[in-house]
């Protein structure tokens, strides 16, 4: 009987030691929250001038390395690029951007893309229409 108790104690001790010595892989870092944002330009904007400034506001958590805000404009009918594309890196939740050289009397599509600076697959895109009257 003593022999059986001693064997059980030794067996349990070995199991406890093996569990405490086994290597455990570190927990993966938490995934970034998906990018979400708003802008204050509106849609179907009847603009009185050839340029339009607006703010893009990140509504999701700011990625550790910040964000990249890209703005591009194309004529709606032809798909031709208008003006120059812009790209701004920021660690601020609100980024002021704009479009310039809008053609008069032609509807244009402005595309805003916000991307995590550390995870390029984490991005969101929105569009709006604008015309220089």
N, C-alpha and C positions, 0 to 999 in steps of 0.2 A: 504494500500500500504506500509506504514511504517512497519507494522507487517510482511509482506512478505519479505521485504528487510532484516529485522532483523533476520528472520528465515534462510534465505539463508546465511547470514554472519555467523551465529552460526553453521550451518551445514558445511560450508566450513572450519571453524576453527576446528571443531571436526575432520573432515577428515584429515586435515593437521597434527594435533596433534597425531592422531592414526598412521599415516604413519611414523612420526618421532620417535615414541616410539616403533614401532614393532621391534622385535629382528631379526637380519639378521645373518644367519650362515656365519662364516668366509670362505673366498675363500680357496679351497683346495690348498696345495702346488703344484707348477708346477711339472709335471712328469719328471723323468730323461730322458735324451736323450738316445736312444738305443745305446748299446755298439757297437763300430766298431773299428777294429784294423788292422794293417799290421804286417808282420814279414819280416826279411831280409834273411831267410834261403834258399829261393827258393823252387823248387820242383824237384823231381828226382835227388836229390843231390848224386853225386859220391864222398863220403868222404874218404880222405886218412887215417883217424884214427878212433879209436873206440869212440871218443866223438865229439860232434858238439855244439859249442856255437853260439847263435844268439840273436837278439834283437826283442822284441815285442813292438810295438809303438801304443798307444791308439790314434785313429784319431777322436773319438767323444769327447764330453765334459767330463771332469773328474767328476765322481760322488762325492758328498760331503764327503763320508766316504772312498773314494779311490776304488781300484780294487784288485781283486785276480786273479793271472795268474797261471793256472795249466797246466803242461806239462806231457804227458804220451806217452809211446812208446810200440808198439806191433809188433811182426813179422807179415808180411803181409800174408804169407801162412797159418800159424798155429793159429794166433791170440793170441799167448802166450805173456805175458808181458815181456819186456826187460828192464834190468836195474832197476832204482828206479823212481817212480813218484815224481814230485816236485811241490811245491805250494809256491808262493811268494805273500805276500800282499804289496801293494805299493800305494803311492800317487803321484808318478812320472809317467809322460806319457810314458816314455821309460823304459822297464824292461829287463835286461840282464838275459837270462836263457840258459839252454843247456840240452843235452841228453848225457848219458855216457853208457859204456858197450854195445855198439852196436855189434851184432854178425857179424863175417866176412862172406861176400858173401851171405847175406840174406837181401832181401828188408824189410824195416820196415816202419810202418806208425806212424808218430809223430802227436799227437793231442794236439792242444793248445786251451784252454778254458779261456776266460777272462770274469769275473763276477763282477758286482757292489757289493761292500762290504755292501751296505745298502739295496739293492733290489736284492735278489738272483735270481729272475725271469728275471732280465735284464742281459743277457749274450750273447756271440757270440763264435762260435767254428770254427776253421780252421784246416786242416790237410795238411801234405806234406809227400812225400816219400823220404827215404834216404837209402843208402847202404854203408857199410864199405868195400871198395875194397881191 
